[in-house]
Amino acid sequence: MDDQRAELLRLYRRLLDHFGPRHWWPADTTLEMVVGAILTQNVAWKNVVTAIDQMKQAGLLDISAIAEAPREQLARLVRTTRYYNQKAERLQDFARLIVEDYGGRLENLLSLEAGELRKRLLAIKGIGKETADCIILYGAQQPIFVVDAYTRRIFSRLGFISEKAGYDEMQAFFAERLEPDLYLFQEYHAQIDGLGNRLCLAKGPSCAECPLGEYCAYHRGEGKGNDSDEP
């Protein structure tokens, strides 16, 4: 396991040297970060930025305002994020939880211990493990390793995990090998997503440009090839 820890840190440094610090999560406030995490499910980030800008212009980037807004108005403002009716409902369920159980103060929820906070977040309809963990890592500023489809794609191609690995298995792989460090976990997740979004694509990956190419079994032809159907 020590060897794999060293390898994971070497890959992280290679990504950091290539992309530079990504300063993720991009948000002006903690609430904006949480809203972004809920809206970004199954949609490109640029669509989320549009929705958040529209919420700001309407004066709805506020816990009480979100909780009290007509559902139709909120859905209209986040229309660019797909499944906008469901996402409007999730935003309101989250905001109403804060109002009803935490005195309307987001920091009261986010100050919970990570395990308890995760339980409360996962109890909200439509908030899954990835979204909850993003809120814990970037909103509550508590170290928890966030994984996603990019993590599966990249690290299965590198030969560390199965391409069928589930969320819990992937998260445990990193958590068991890396010390819980807030900056490392935040930046590593951002670097993985940068690589997956720009170079390590599902189809037609740019292997020649990849900073991890020399470590990659997929690049060496030991993987399935460039016709993979993985997400």
C-alpha positions as a Markdown table, in Angstrom:
| # | Residue | x | y | z |
|---|---|---|---|---|
| 1 | Met | 0.0 | 0.0 | 0.0 |
| 2 | Asp | 2.9 | 2.3 | 0.7 |
| 3 | Asp | 4.1 | 1.9 | -2.9 |
| 4 | Gln | 0.6 | 2.8 | -4.2 |
| 5 | Arg | 0.5 | 5.9 | -1.9 |
| 6 | Ala | 3.8 | 7.0 | -3.4 |
| 7 | Glu | 2.5 | 6.4 | -6.9 |
| 8 | Leu | -0.7 | 8.3 | -6.3 |
| 9 | Leu | 1.3 | 11.3 | -5.0 |
| 10 | Arg | 3.6 | 11.1 | -8.0 |
| 11 | Leu | 0.6 | 11.2 | -10.3 |
| 12 | Tyr | -0.8 | 14.2 | -8.4 |
| 13 | Arg | 2.4 | 16.1 | -8.7 |
| 14 | Arg | 2.6 | 15.4 | -12.4 |
| 15 | Leu | -1.0 | 16.7 | -12.9 |
| 16 | Leu | -0.3 | 19.8 | -10.7 |
| 17 | Asp | 2.9 | 20.6 | -12.7 |
| 18 | His | 0.9 | 20.2 | -16.0 |
| 19 | Phe | -2.3 | 22.1 | -15.2 |
| 20 | Gly | -1.2 | 24.3 | -12.3 |
| 21 | Pro | -3.4 | 24.9 | -9.2 |
| 22 | Arg | -7.1 | 24.9 | -10.4 |
| 23 | His | -8.5 | 26.9 | -7.4 |
| 24 | Trp | -11.6 | 24.7 | -7.4 |
| 25 | Trp | -14.5 | 25.2 | -6.3 |
| 26 | Pro | -15.2 | 28.4 | -8.2 |
| 27 | Ala | -17.7 | 30.4 | -6.1 |
| 28 | Asp | -17.9 | 33.7 | -4.3 |
| 29 | Thr | -19.7 | 32.3 | -1.3 |
| 30 | Thr | -20.2 | 29.0 | 0.4 |
| 31 | Leu | -23.9 | 29.0 | -0.5 |
| 32 | Glu | -23.0 | 29.5 | -4.2 |
| 33 | Met | -20.7 | 26.5 | -3.9 |
| 34 | Val | -23.5 | 24.3 | -2.5 |
| 35 | Val | -25.9 | 25.5 | -5.2 |
| 36 | Gly | -23.4 | 24.8 | -7.9 |
| 37 | Ala | -22.8 | 21.3 | -6.5 |
| 38 | Ile | -26.5 | 20.5 | -6.7 |
| 39 | Leu | -27.0 | 22.0 | -10.1 |
| 40 | Thr | -23.9 | 20.5 | -11.8 |
| 41 | Gln | -25.3 | 16.9 | -11.7 |
| 42 | Asn | -25.4 | 15.6 | -15.4 |
| 43 | Val | -24.6 | 18.9 | -17.0 |
| 44 | Ala | -21.6 | 21.0 | -18.2 |
| 45 | Trp | -20.3 | 23.6 | -15.7 |
| 46 | Lys | -20.9 | 26.5 | -18.1 |
| 47 | Asn | -24.6 | 25.8 | -17.9 |
| 48 | Val | -24.4 | 25.9 | -14.1 |
| 49 | Val | -22.6 | 29.3 | -14.2 |
| 50 | Thr | -25.5 | 30.6 | -16.3 |
| 51 | Ala | -28.1 | 29.4 | -13.9 |
| 52 | Ile | -26.2 | 30.8 | -10.8 |
| 53 | Asp | -25.9 | 34.2 | -12.6 |
| 54 | Gln | -29.6 | 34.2 | -13.2 |
| 55 | Met | -30.3 | 33.4 | -9.6 |
| 56 | Lys | -28.1 | 36.2 | -8.5 |
| 57 | Gln | -29.8 | 38.7 | -10.8 |
| 58 | Ala | -33.2 | 37.6 | -9.4 |
| 59 | Gly | -32.0 | 38.0 | -5.8 |
| 60 | Leu | -32.4 | 34.3 | -5.1 |
| 61 | Leu | -28.9 | 33.3 | -4.1 |
| 62 | Asp | -30.0 | 33.4 | -0.5 |
| 63 | Ile | -31.2 | 30.6 | 1.8 |
| 64 | Ser | -34.5 | 32.2 | 2.8 |
| 65 | Ala | -35.2 | 33.5 | -0.8 |
| 66 | Ile | -34.7 | 30.0 | -2.2 |
| 67 | Ala | -36.9 | 28.4 | 0.4 |
| 68 | Glu | -39.7 | 30.9 | -0.2 |
| 69 | Ala | -39.6 | 31.4 | -3.9 |
| 70 | Pro | -42.3 | 30.0 | -6.2 |
| 71 | Arg | -41.0 | 26.6 | -7.5 |
| 72 | Glu | -41.8 | 27.6 | -11.1 |
| 73 | Gln | -39.7 | 30.8 | -10.8 |
| 74 | Leu | -36.7 | 28.9 | -9.4 |
| 75 | Ala | -37.1 | 26.2 | -12.1 |
| 76 | Arg | -37.1 | 28.8 | -14.8 |
| 77 | Leu | -33.9 | 30.4 | -13.5 |
| 78 | Val | -32.0 | 27.1 | -13.5 |
| 79 | Arg | -33.5 | 25.8 | -16.8 |
| 80 | Thr | -30.0 | 25.6 | -18.4 |
| 81 | Thr | -29.0 | 22.8 | -16.0 |
| 82 | Arg | -31.3 | 20.1 | -17.3 |
| 83 | Tyr | -33.8 | 18.3 | -15.1 |
| 84 | Tyr | -34.5 | 21.9 | -13.8 |
| 85 | Asn | -37.8 | 21.0 | -12.1 |
| 86 | Gln | -36.1 | 18.3 | -10.0 |
| 87 | Lys | -33.1 | 20.6 | -9.3 |
| 88 | Ala | -35.3 | 23.4 | -8.2 |
| 89 | Glu | -37.0 | 21.0 | -5.8 |
| 90 | Arg | -33.6 | 19.9 | -4.4 |
| 91 | Leu | -32.5 | 23.4 | -3.9 |
| 92 | Gln | -35.7 | 24.2 | -2.0 |
| 93 | Asp | -35.5 | 21.0 | 0.1 |
| 94 | Phe | -32.0 | 21.9 | 1.0 |
| 95 | Ala | -32.8 | 25.6 | 1.8 |
| 96 | Arg | -35.9 | 24.6 | 3.9 |
| 97 | Leu | -33.8 | 22.1 | 5.9 |
| 98 | Ile | -31.4 | 25.0 | 6.8 |
| 99 | Val | -34.4 | 27.3 | 7.7 |
| 100 | Glu | -36.3 | 24.7 | 9.8 |
| 101 | Asp | -33.4 | 22.8 | 11.5 |
| 102 | Tyr | -30.5 | 25.2 | 11.5 |
| 103 | Gly | -31.9 | 28.6 | 12.2 |
| 104 | Gly | -31.5 | 29.6 | 8.6 |
| 105 | Arg | -27.7 | 29.6 | 8.9 |
| 106 | Leu | -25.8 | 27.4 | 6.4 |
| 107 | Glu | -22.7 | 27.3 | 8.7 |
| 108 | Asn | -24.7 | 25.6 | 11.4 |
| 109 | Leu | -25.2 | 22.6 | 9.1 |
| 110 | Leu | -21.7 | 22.6 | 7.7 |
| 111 | Ser | -20.1 | 22.7 | 11.1 |
| 112 | Leu | -21.3 | 19.1 | 11.8 |
| 113 | Glu | -18.8 | 16.3 | 11.9 |
| 114 | Ala | -18.2 | 15.0 | 8.4 |
| 115 | Gly | -20.0 | 11.6 | 9.0 |
| 116 | Glu | -23.1 | 13.2 | 10.5 |
| 117 | Leu | -23.1 | 16.0 | 7.8 |
| 118 | Arg | -23.0 | 13.3 | 5.1 |
| 119 | Lys | -26.0 | 11.5 | 6.6 |
| 120 | Arg | -28.0 | 14.7 | 6.7 |
| 121 | Leu | -27.1 | 15.6 | 3.1 |
| 122 | Leu | -27.9 | 12.1 | 1.8 |
| 123 | Ala | -31.3 | 12.2 | 3.5 |
| 124 | Ile | -32.3 | 15.1 | 1.1 |
| 125 | Lys | -34.1 | 13.7 | -1.9 |
| 126 | Gly | -31.9 | 13.8 | -5.0 |
| 127 | Ile | -28.6 | 14.5 | -3.3 |
| 128 | Gly | -26.2 | 11.5 | -3.8 |
| 129 | Lys | -22.8 | 10.6 | -2.5 |
| 130 | Glu | -20.8 | 12.7 | -5.0 |
| 131 | Thr | -22.8 | 15.8 | -4.4 |
| 132 | Ala | -22.8 | 15.3 | -0.6 |
| 133 | Asp | -19.0 | 14.8 | -0.6 |
| 134 | Cys | -18.4 | 17.8 | -2.8 |
| 135 | Ile | -20.4 | 19.9 | -0.2 |
| 136 | Ile | -18.3 | 18.4 | 2.6 |
| 137 | Leu | -15.0 | 18.9 | 0.9 |
| 138 | Tyr | -15.5 | 22.4 | -0.6 |
| 139 | Gly | -18.3 | 23.8 | 1.4 |
| 140 | Ala | -17.6 | 22.5 | 4.9 |
| 141 | Gln | -13.9 | 22.4 | 4.2 |
| 142 | Gln | -13.5 | 18.9 | 5.7 |
| 143 | Pro | -11.2 | 16.4 | 4.0 |
| 144 | Ile | -13.2 | 13.6 | 2.2 |
| 145 | Phe | -12.0 | 12.2 | -1.1 |
| 146 | Val | -14.6 | 12.9 | -3.9 |
| 147 | Val | -14.7 | 10.5 | -6.8 |
| 148 | Asp | -16.7 | 10.5 | -10.0 |
| 149 | Ala | -16.9 | 9.1 | -13.6 |
| 150 | Tyr | -13.6 | 10.9 | -14.4 |
| 151 | Thr | -11.9 | 9.1 | -11.5 |
| 152 | Arg | -13.1 | 5.7 | -12.7 |
| 153 | Arg | -12.1 | 6.4 | -16.3 |
| 154 | Ile | -8.6 | 7.7 | -15.5 |
| 155 | Phe | -7.6 | 5.3 | -12.7 |
| 156 | Ser | -9.0 | 2.2 | -14.5 |
| 157 | Arg | -6.9 | 3.1 | -17.5 |
| 158 | Leu | -3.9 | 3.6 | -15.3 |
| 159 | Gly | -4.6 | 0.1 | -13.9 |
| 160 | Phe | -5.4 | 1.0 | -10.3 |
| 161 | Ile | -9.1 | 0.1 | -10.2 |
| 162 | Ser | -11.7 | -1.8 | -12.2 |
| 163 | Glu | -13.6 | 0.1 | -14.8 |
| 164 | Lys | -16.7 | -1.2 | -13.1 |
| 165 | Ala | -15.7 | 0.0 | -9.6 |
| 166 | Gly | -18.5 | 1.7 | -7.7 |
| 167 | Tyr | -18.4 | 4.9 | -5.7 |
| 168 | Asp | -17.6 | 3.4 | -2.3 |
| 169 | Glu | -14.9 | 1.2 | -3.7 |
| 170 | Met | -13.2 | 4.1 | -5.5 |
| 171 | Gln | -13.4 | 6.4 | -2.5 |
| 172 | Ala | -12.0 | 3.7 | -0.2 |
| 173 | Phe | -9.1 | 3.1 | -2.6 |
| 174 | Phe | -7.9 | 6.7 | -2.2 |
| 175 | Ala | -8.9 | 7.2 | 1.5 |
| 176 | Glu | -6.9 | 4.1 | 2.5 |
| 177 | Arg | -3.8 | 5.3 | 0.8 |
| 178 | Leu | -3.7 | 9.1 | 1.3 |
| 179 | Glu | -3.5 | 11.0 | 4.5 |
| 180 | Pro | -6.7 | 13.2 | 5.0 |
| 181 | Asp | -5.4 | 16.5 | 3.9 |
| 182 | Leu | -7.9 | 19.2 | 2.9 |
| 183 | Tyr | -5.8 | 21.0 | 0.2 |
| 184 | Leu | -4.6 | 17.7 | -1.3 |
| 185 | Phe | -8.1 | 16.2 | -1.5 |
| 186 | Gln | -9.5 | 19.4 | -3.0 |
| 187 | Glu | -6.8 | 19.9 | -5.5 |
| 188 | Tyr | -6.5 | 16.2 | -6.5 |
| 189 | His | -10.2 | 16.0 | -7.3 |
| 190 | Ala | -9.9 | 19.2 | -9.4 |
| 191 | Gln | -6.9 | 17.9 | -11.2 |
| 192 | Ile | -8.6 | 14.6 | -12.0 |
| 193 | Asp | -11.6 | 16.4 | -13.4 |
| 194 | Gly | -9.4 | 18.7 | -15.4 |
| 195 | Leu | -7.6 | 15.7 | -17.0 |
| 196 | Gly | -10.9 | 13.8 | -17.7 |
| 197 | Asn | -12.6 | 16.9 | -19.2 |
| 198 | Arg | -9.7 | 18.0 | -21.4 |
| 199 | Leu | -7.6 | 15.0 | -22.4 |
| 200 | Cys | -8.7 | 11.6 | -21.0 |
| 201 | Leu | -11.9 | 11.6 | -22.9 |
| 202 | Ala | -14.3 | 8.6 | -23.0 |
| 203 | Lys | -13.7 | 8.3 | -26.8 |
| 204 | Gly | -10.7 | 9.5 | -28.7 |
| 205 | Pro | -8.5 | 10.5 | -25.6 |
| 206 | Ser | -5.5 | 12.7 | -26.3 |
| 207 | Cys | -3.0 | 10.2 | -24.9 |
| 208 | Ala | 0.0 | 11.9 | -26.6 |
| 209 | Glu | -0.7 | 15.1 | -24.7 |
| 210 | Cys | -1.5 | 13.4 | -21.3 |
| 211 | Pro | 0.9 | 14.2 | -18.5 |
| 212 | Leu | 0.3 | 10.6 | -17.1 |
| 213 | Gly | 0.9 | 8.8 | -20.4 |
| 214 | Glu | 4.1 | 7.1 | -19.3 |
| 215 | Tyr | 2.3 | 5.5 | -16.4 |
| 216 | Cys | -0.8 | 4.5 | -18.3 |
| 217 | Ala | -1.6 | 0.9 | -19.2 |
| 218 | Tyr | -4.3 | 2.1 | -21.6 |
| 219 | His | -1.8 | 4.3 | -23.5 |
| 220 | Arg | 0.6 | 1.4 | -23.7 |
| 221 | Gly | -2.1 | -0.7 | -25.4 |
| 222 | Glu | -2.9 | -2.9 | -22.4 |
| 223 | Gly | -6.4 | -1.5 | -22.1 |
| 224 | Lys | -9.4 | -2.0 | -24.3 |
| 225 | Gly | -8.5 | 0.6 | -26.9 |
| 226 | Asn | -10.0 | 3.8 | -27.9 |
| 227 | Asp | -13.5 | 2.4 | -28.7 |
| 228 | Ser | -14.5 | 2.1 | -25.0 |
| 229 | Asp | -18.2 | 2.9 | -24.2 |
| 230 | Glu | -17.4 | 3.9 | -20.6 |
| 231 | Pro | -18.9 | 7.2 | -19.4 |
